[in-house]
Amino acid sequence: MSDYMIRATAFDGQVRAFAIRSTDTVHEACRRQDTWPAASAALGRSISITAMMGFMLKGDDKLTTKIEGDGPIGYLIADSNSHGNVRGYVKNPHVNFDLNDQGKLDVRRAVGTNGTLSVVKDLGLKNNFTGSVPIVSGEVSEDFTYYFASSEQVPSAVGAGVLVNPDLSILAAGGFIIQMMPGADELTVKKVENRVSEIKPISTLIREGYAPEDILNEFFAEGNWNLLAKQDVQFKCQCSKERIETAIASLGNDEIDQMIEEDGGAEATCQFCHEQYHLTVDELEKLKQ
């Protein structure tokens, strides 16, 4: 099964819902970042949620999320768009601990419990939308739940999970976002809250072969929701040699001359995908203005 996500409504439009299978996407991001299990879980949760948030956008809009706590992984950054393209990286990928008291990867310890979660949306306007909230748990999903309620005033339930194989590959990854729309009645809210507390961990459902549609069936019962859209999901980086050249050209002739004289060329590595780009002396000379 390839990675994809869906958008739906339930309870006659009182609820908006998203669900994602992101196993291959998270695996590719973690492979490129060379993450250890706790870092893989933190990065995978962030990527899964950020992908669904991108699915909320339109056209060529895009967004970036950043979790910066006081844990040893430093910070997590992910970005996505409405076309299912997502990428992410973690400052310190080689972080892992013994399992926590619940027998799960200790994401809270890796991320930390003090810091901020910020979201920047590029909607093609003069100024970007930026929202920032304190980290409330370090478990990632709960932090995004708080972000939606506090920064966007949308009561939400956010869940994301990652299971890691002994060889550090990703066994299962996925997530959901359930949001209450304005005017939702108390009975509907209570039903959703009860179901969120009852279902199995999302990573377990993905491991058992659940598709995104099956995940929403767990929340709303089969047939009690309406599918609005489906979108393939993939790890995709926006880096290119042309972008690197543009960045170097912006440094000015003096900096370029220094690269030529001291290094005999230039080398740059993308933080997201770790692709390496090499520029020769001749290529650097052409960038001078």
N, C-alpha and C positions, 0 to 999 in steps of 0.2 A: 504494500500500500504506500503510495507516495504521500508526501506532506500536503495538507490543504487545510483551509479553515472555512467556516460557514458563518453567515449572519442570519438571524431569525428574529421573529417576534412570537410572543406567547400571551395567553390570557387576554385575547382580543386587543392586543397592542399595548397592554399595560406593562409589558416586560420586553426588553431588548436583550438578545443573547448572542454570544459568540463562543465558538469552540474550535480548537485547533489540535491537529496531530503534527508535531514538529520534530520527530525523532531524527530524521536524516539531516534536517537543517541545523539542529543543535549539535549533532555529531560533527558536521563539517566545521562549524564554528569552533568547537572544542579541539578538534584535530589541528586546526590551523593555529590555535592559541596554545596548544600543548598543555591543556589544563589537567590538574589533578582532581579527584572526585568532588570535594567540597566546592572548589571553584567551578567545576563543570555544572554542578547543580545550581549554583547561584547565577552563573551566566546563562544557563539554559532556561531557567525560570524567567529571567529578564527578557531574553530574546523572544520567548513564546508570547509573553504579555505585550511586548512592544509590537510584535507582528500583528496581533489582534487590534491594537490601538491604531496601527497604520490602516487597517481595514475600515476604520471609522472615517477615514479621510476621503477626499474626492480628487479626481484628476491627478495632477502632478504634485499635490500637497505631500509633505513629508514631516516626520517628527523625529526627535532624538530624546532618549531618556538617559538619565545618569543617576546612579545610586552611589553616593560617596559616604561611607561609614567609617567607623574607627577600628574596623577589623583588619586582619592581615592582608586581605586581597586588595585593599586600597579603594579602587572605584571600579564600577561597571558602567560601560556605555553601550547603548544599542540604538540603531536607527532603522526606520522602515518607511514604506510608502503604501499607497492604496493598491499597488500591483502585486503585493505579496513578497516583495524583496526586503530582506532583513539581514543585518550583520551586527556583530557586537564584539567587544573585547574587554578583558579584565587586566588591570594594571599588574597584579601579581598572580599569575596563573598556577604557580606551584604551591597550593595551599590545600591541606587535608588534615583531618583529625579522626579520632575514634568516633564511632556512631554515638549520637546523643541518647538521652534517656528513652526516647521513643523508638530507638533502633534505626534512626534515619541519619542521612548525611547532615552534619552540623553546619547548615547554611548560616544560621544566626551568628555563630561564633566567627565564621569566615567574614561575613559582611560587617558585623558590629551592630550595636544598638543605639549609637549616637551618630547623627549626621543628617544628611538631606537626600531627598528624592526630588529631582527636578525634571520637568518635561518642557521641551521647546518645540512648538509647532510652526513650521514654515508653510503658511497658507497662501503665499504669493502676494501678500500685502506689504505695505511699507515697513511695518514692524512685525516681528514674530510674536506669537503668544507664548508667554513663559509662566509656568506655575511651579511652585516649590513648596514642599512640606517637610516636616521633620520625619526621620525614620522612626517608626513606632515599634518595630519588632526585629528587623533584620532578616525576616523570613521571605522577603521580596513580595509575595502575594498579598500579605496583610498590609504592607507598605503601599502598594498600588490601590488596595481597597480604600485606605485612608486618603490617598491622593484624590481619587474620584469624588469622595464625599466632601472633602475639605476644599479642594481647589476648583473643582468643576460643579460642585453641589449636586452630584448625581449619586444617590444611594446605590452601591454596587457590591457584588460579591466577586472576588477575583481569586482564581486558583491556578497554580501551575506546578508541575512536578517533573522531576528528572530521575531516572534510574541509570546507574553507571555499572557497566560490566567490569569484571576483574582486570581485563586488559585495557581499561580506561575508555573503551568505546561506549557509545550511548545505547542502552537497551531500550529505553522508552522515554518520550518527552511529549508533553502536551499541556493544554490549559483551557480555561473558560473564563468568560466575563459575563455576569448576569447583572443587568441594570434595571432599576425601577423607573418607569417613565412618569412624568408629572400626572397627577390624578389617580395613580394606582391605589386601589382600595386596601384597607388593612388586612382583609382576609387573604388577598393575593400576596401581599408582603409576607404574611405569616407562613403561607404555604411554601414560598420560595426559601425563606429562612430555615424552615424545618428540613427541607430537602437538601439544602447545602450542607447541613450538619450530619446528614444521614449517609450520603453516598460515599463510596470507597475513594481513597486517594486517586487523583487524576492520573498519576503515573502508573498506578496499578491497572486502571481501566485501559490505558493505552497498551500496556504489556499484554493484557488479556485479549487484545485485538479489537478494541472498541474504535470505531470511526467517529469523527466529530458528530455525525447524526445520532449515533448511539449514546454519546455523552449527553446530548440535549434530551434524548428520550428518558435518561435517568432523572433529569430534573422535572420534566413536564409531562411525562407519560407519552407513549407513542401516539402520534396524531394530534396532540394537544398544542402544537406550535406550527408556525408557518415559515418555511425556508424562503429567504429573500435573495441570498446571493452565495456563491461558492467561489473560492479563490485559491489557486495553487500557491504554495509557499516554498521559498528557496533561499539559501544563503547566497547573496549576491553583493559583491563589493563594487563601489563606484570609482575605485582608483584606476589610474591609467598613466602611461608615460606622459601623455599630453598634460595632465593635471600637474604632474611633478615638474614638468618644464615650465608651466605657468607660475608655479610657486617659486621656483628658483629665479625666474626672470624678474619677479617682483622684489627680489632681494637687492637688486641693483648691480651695476657693473663692478663696483669694488669687491663685493662679496664673491661674485663669479670669478673675478681675477684671482682672488685668494684660493678658491677651489682649484683653479687651473695650476697655480704656482705651487701650492702645498700638497695637493692630493693627486694631481694629474687626471682629474675627472671628478665625478660625483656619484654617490650611491645613496639611494633612499629606500626604506622599507616601510610598507604600509602597516599601520598598527592593527588594522582589522584582519587582513588576510595574509599578512607576512610576505606578500609578493615583493621581490626585490627589483629595483630599477637602476640601471647603470647608464650614465651619460659620459661620453668621451669628451676629450678636450675640444674637438671640432664641434660637437653638439652644444657644448657650453658657449663656445665663441658665437654661435648663431643666436644665442639667447640675449646677448648683449645689445643694448639699445643706444 
